[in-house]
Amino acid sequence: MVTFVVVLIAVGLIAGAIARLLVPGRDPMGILATIALGVAGSFIGGFLENLIQYHTLPSATSTPPV
């Protein structure tokens, strides 16, 4: 789990920095806010991916636990 969080932070830092470089002109957010937004987006996307990949709903034909 710690590795997952570290990877999300690293991806978010890179995504925020790239987004800052690609958007031309002045931006009301500073570089730290842009990078923080990238980290937040990375966490949201990573946890959603984790929920989709590793958690499934029980099927209608499965028997409930006793």
N, C-alpha and C positions, 0 to 999 in steps of 0.2 A: 504494500500500500504506500509506503514511503517513496519507493521508486516511482510509482504512478504519479504521485503529487509532484515530485521533482521534475519528471518529464513534462507534466502539464505546465509547470512554471517556465521551464526552458522554452517550450513551444510558444507559450504566450509572450515571452520576452521577444522572441524572434519575430512572431507575427505582428506585435505592436511596433517594433522597429521598422519592419518592412512596410507596414501600413503608413507609418510616418514618412518614409522616404518616397512612397508612391503618390501620396496626395499632394498636389501642387498648391502653392499659395499659403497664406497664413491660416492657422487653425487656432480657435480660441482655447483649445486644450493644450497644455504643455506636453513635452516629451514623456514625462513621468506618467501623466494621466493617460496618454495614448498607450503606453506600455502596460499600465495597470488594467486598462480596458481589454487589451490583448490577453493578459493573464486571466481576467475574469471570464472572457469568452472561451478560453481554453479549458477552464475548469467546468463551465457549463456543458460544453461539447463533450469533454472527456467523461463526465459523470453520466450524461445521457447515453453515450455510447456504451458505457459499462452496464447501465441498466438494461439496454436493449440486448446486448450480447450475452450477459450472464444471468439474467433473470427472465423467466418465462412464466406465463399464466398457466394454471393447470388446465388440461384439456377437459372437454365435456364428458369424455368416456372414462376418465381416470376415476378411481375410487378415492373418496376422501379418507384421510388418516383417521384411525380410531383412537 
